[in-house]
Amino acid sequence: MRDFRWPPPPDGGPRTYGPGPSAPRTGRPSLPEPATELVPTPHGVTLERLVTGSGDPVTVFAHGLASGIAETRPLGSAVPGRKVFFHFRGHGRSAAPAGPWTYVDLARDLRAVADLSGATRAVGVSLGAGALCRLLADSPERFERVVFFLPAAIDEPRPAPARQRLSRLLAALEDDDVGAVADAVAAEAPPSVRNTPAAWAYFRQRIDQLMRDGLAPELASLSDQVPVADRAELTGVRARVLVIGCVGDDLHPVQVAEQLAEVLPRAALHVYDKPGVLWNQRADLRQRISTFLGEGADGRGADGSEGGAGGRG
């Protein structure tokens, strides 16, 4: 049996025991994080932003709760055009105005970054998907194409396991307990990969960022909030939409993805058959998102076929 162990061994690599791979552990650190910038917004909240790529279209990426730019960037690695990543209030180096906060506040953050960069497309992950729901309910024609990846809530609060995990992480950061933070971060990866070099590189970067920047305690107030009071508010959305969910994820129930795809008029749904999509299906996920966002505004791909990415995989 292998498991994640913290603190790390002296050589810096994952420590395994019993039969297993015999390749050397180099302890090589992960690549440094790219330089970001702090951007003032019209609603008075300074947000941390990273812009990569060039040209059109411009896509804004909204991360999940207690997550951030680094965890969202893999979703945009194959997306054409300019990519704009940012930290919501209370995350990274973004400001943390006095709470409590609601999805209306998060939608303001997202709208400001999208407007400042001229984004016509958007990707929302978990909490970011909720903020995107709120924005689209208020402005149904704001984006041409939208991807919802692992939506966690629409008009009902996030599931209890999500609230409990956030509470543990916030408590660990408040206590400056790196071991407890490491345990919380390790829970984000499937057990089968937790003691691999790739997972350890991710853990190290994520733990370093959390211990350096922390998370605003006001984020706890979002656990019981809902993006929209009634999902029917989304029936007027005009964007083409790809909703991506997966079976077996207790933080992002597949029923939420199904409900969202059902209520959005121009949505396609794709459901993966097991959790840990970013670990187990990263190549397919990247291609699926980049293909959808790379299609023309008329919904047709380069070969003239009708755009769409539905199904299960």
N, C-alpha and C positions, 0 to 999 in steps of 0.2 A: 504494500500500500504506500502510495506517495502522497505527500501533501505539501502545502505551502508553509514555509517556516520563516519566522522573523524573530530577531534581526538576521540579516543575511550572513552567510559564512564569510570568513576573511578573504577568500579569493574572489568574492563578488558575484559568483554565479549561483544558480540553484543547487541546493544540496539534495541529492537523491540517495537512496539506500536500497539495497536489493538489486536484482538483475535489471539492467536498463542500458541506455545508450552510453557508449564509452568515449564519445568525442570530447576533446578538451574544453574546459571552461575558460574563456579568455578574461572574463570580468570586464570586458570592454564596455564603457558607458554608452548610453543611447545618445543620438545626435542632439545637439543643443536646440532649445526651442527658438523658433524664429522671432525676430524683433516685432513687437506690436506697437500700436500707438493708442493714445488716449484721445477720444473724440468727444467734444461737447455736443449736446443734443438740444433741440428746441424746447424740450420739456425739463431741461435743467439737470439731467443726470449724465455725468460723464461716463462713457462706456469704453472698454478696451476692445480694439478692433485689429484684425489681421486681413490684409488683402493680398491675394495671390493670383497668378494668371493675368491675362490681358484680353482685351476685345470684348465682343458681345457673344452670347447674352451674359448678363450679370446675375449671379445667383447668390442669395444670402442664406447662411446656414445658422439655424437656431438650435443650441445644444440642450441637453437634458438637465434635470435637477441635480445639483452638486457635481455636474460634469463641466465640460468647457471646450475651448477651442481645440486643444490637442486631441480630444476624444472624437471630435466631429470632423476633423480634417480628412480622415480616410474616406469618408463618404464623397468628398469632392475631388479626389485625386485624379479621376478620369473625366470629370465634367468639363466640357469646353467653355471657353470664355473666362471672364473674371469671377473669382470666388471671394466672397466677403464673409469672414467668420468674426464672431464677437462674443463677449461675455455679457450675459444678463446682469442686471444689478445684483450685488451681493456675491458675485463670483469673480475670481481672478482679481484684476486690478480695477474693475469697474466700481463705481461709487455704490454706497449702500445707504440711501436716504431712509429716514425714519419710517418704520412700518406701522401697522401691518400692510402687506402687499397683496394684490389680487392679480388675476390674469389680465385685467385691464392695464395695469402697470407694465406687465411684461409685454403686452401687445404694443404699448407706446415705445418701449425699448426697441422692439423688432421693427416697427414702422419707421422709427427715426433712422436706424442703420440702413434699412432698405431705401428710404427716400434720399439719404445723403449720398448713397452709392449708385442710385439709378437702377436698382435691381428690379428685374421683371419676373424672376423666378425665385422660389424659396424651398428650402428643405427644413422641416421641423422634426426634431427628435424628442420623443417623450414629453417633457415639460415644454420644449420648443414647439412641439406639435400642438399642445394646448394653447400656447400664445398665438400660434398661427391660426387656429380655429377662431379665437377671439377677434383677431385682426380681420379675418375674412368675413366674419359675421357682421362687422361694422362696415367693411369696405369690400363687397363681394367681387369687385372687378380689379382689385389692386394688383394681382399677379396673373401672368399668362399660364404658368405651369407651376405645380406645387407637388412636393413629395412629403408625405407623412410617414415617418419611420418609427415604429413601435409606439403609437399613441397610447397614453396611459389613462386619459380621462376625456370625456366630452361634457355631459351634463350630470355626471355623478362623480363623487370624490375619488381620488386615487385609491387603489386597494390597500388594505391594512399592512401587508408586508412592505410596501414602498414607504409608508409613513414610519414604520418601525426602523427600517434601515437608515432613513435620513436622521431620525432621532439619535441612533447610536453613533453615526458619523459626527453629527454636530456636538454631541457630548464628548467624544474623543478629542475633537479639535479644541473644545473649550478647556479640557484638562491637559492639553499639549501632550497627549499620550500617543506617541508614534506607533507603538505596538498595536493599540486598539484601532488607530487609523489604518494600519496595514491590514488588519483582519477585515475591516470594512471594505477596503479596496479589493482584497483578494476575492471577496464574495461576488465581485462583478464579473469574474471570469469563470467559465465552466470548470468543474473539478478536474476534468481530464487534461487541462492545459496549464493548471496553476503552477506546476513545477517545471515549466519549460523555459528556455532562454527568452523566447519572445514575450511570455507572460511576465517574467521578472523585469525585463526592460520596461514594459508598460507600468508595472507596479512601482518601480523606482521613480520614474518620471512623474507619475500621478501623485505618489506620496510626497515627493519633494515639492511639487506645486501646491498641494493642499497645506503642507506644513508652513510654506512660505507665505501664501496669500490667504489661507483660511477660507471660511464661508460665513456669510452674515447669518446670525441667529434668526433674523427676520424671515429666512427661508422656511422656517418651520410653520409659519402662518399659511403657507401655500398648500399644505397637505390636505386641508379640508375644503379648499376652494375648488370651483368648477370653471372651466373655460367659458361655457355658455349655460344659461339657465334652461334652455330647451334646444335640443339638437336641430329642431325645425328651423332655427335661425340660420342654418347653413344651406338651406335649400336654394338660396339665390346665388350661390357662388358660381361664377362663370369660368373659372380656371379649369384646365385639364388637370386631373389629379391622379397620382399614384399613391395608394395606401399599402404599406408593407407591415405585416404582422408576423407572429410566429406562435406555434403551439407550445404550451408548456412553460411560458414565462409568467411567473406569478406577479411580477411588477408591471407587466404590460399585457393584460389579458387579451387573447385573440378576439374575444367578443367585441372589444372596443374598436379594433381595426375593422371588423366586419360591419359594425353599426355605422362607423364613419363613412365607409365606402358606400353603404346603402343610402345614406342621407344626401351625399354630395352628388349632384346631377351628372357630372362628367368624370366619374371616378372609376379607376380599375383597381382591383385588389390582388395582391400577391401574398400568400401565406407560406412561410417556411415551416418545415415539419418538426423542428426542434429548436430550443433556445440557444443563445450564444451565437447569433448570426454573424456578428463581427469577427468571431473566432473561427467558426466552422464553415461559413459561406461567404467570406469576404470578397473573393474574386467575382462570384455571381452577383452579389449585392452591388458592388461598384459598377459592374457592367450594366445592371438593370437600371440603376439611377442615372448613370451617364447617358445611356441610350434614350431614356425618357426625356431628360432635360436637354439633350442635343437635338431632338426633333424640332421641326418647324412649328410655328404658331398655328398652322392649319392642321396639326395633328398627324402629319405624314412624314415618314422617315425619308432617308436619302433615296431609297428604292421606290418611293411612292406608295408604300403600304400604309395602312391605317395604324396609327400609333396605339400602343397598349402593352401592358405588362402583367396581365392577370394570370391567375392560376395558383398552383401550389408547387413547392419545390423543396 
